[in-house]
Amino acid sequence: MTDNLLIKVSTSGVAEITLNRPDVHNAFNAEVIRQLKEAFDNLGARDDVRVIILKAAGRSFSAGADLGWMKDAANWSVDDNLSDAGRLSAMLDTFNSCPKPTIAMVQGAAFGGGVGLIACADIALATSQAKFALSEVRLGILPATISPYVVAAIGPRHARRYFQTAERFSAEEAHRINLIHEVVEDEAQLQARADAVIAELLKGAPQAQAASKKLVSDVNGREIDPILRRETAELIAKHRTGPEGQEGLKAFFEKRSPHWASEK
């Protein structure tokens, strides 16, 4: 892994991925996209990893696509552009569907694809100084690859505005439209709040957390009919009688921490 990304895993199972291109505001290119996908794949599959943090070095979270990369792409064929966009789409999907709880810690600018990364995270925290924009239309393009995740996060009504105006908006507005869960004053408070959220996540059962994450996408938008009711009843029955369910219930009645919490 090159210095584009800094990766570390603590003894408590917290993995940090730091975007490390502060000189270009952590903009990403084909190589960074490849490395991010590899990192999400590898960390998501590790039994010793409980939580994955995405953060950034320097003044910005991510300015989106690297200018040099975009300049090159303008001269590629449609097929080459399709292959390139497919790799970005695959990276975003890997982050979005990662079985571990994920947190984005946002400071400074988050534009274009940077907003896409935030939308893929389970939990998004930002400083009050953070700024956001979906700026693609000002370059004659559109936020197509990130759109499934951004629309899921902020809803179609807000997307219809910001996809077209490309205007910059504040952390307060990002919170109002549900892109960001919480806004804190500065980077010191950002770290403190992330630490508090991590402490809560480490109390949860890993397999139950992964299944709960998948459950959201499985039930979202579906009619509450006998099929869905049956599926969800079968799911709780499976987990209630499984190893984590048995341990969790036993620990509760014995007034002790379950093994996944007591080991951390």
Secondary structure as UniProt FT lines:
FT   TURN            3..4
FT   STRAND          5..9
FT   TURN            11..12
FT   STRAND          14..19
FT   HELIX           22..24
FT   TURN            25..26
FT   HELIX           30..45
FT   TURN            47..48
FT   STRAND          51..56
FT   HELIX           67..73
FT   TURN            74..75
FT   HELIX           78..96
FT   STRAND          102..106
FT   STRAND          109..111
FT   HELIX           113..120
FT   STRAND          123..127
FT   TURN            128..129
FT   STRAND          131..133
FT   HELIX           136..139
FT   TURN            144..146
FT   HELIX           147..165
FT   STRAND          169..170
FT   HELIX           171..176
FT   TURN            177..178
FT   STRAND          182..184
FT   HELIX           187..201
FT   TURN            202..203
FT   HELIX           206..219
FT   TURN            220..221
FT   HELIX           226..240
FT   HELIX           243..253
FT   TURN            254..255
FT   HELIX           259..262
//
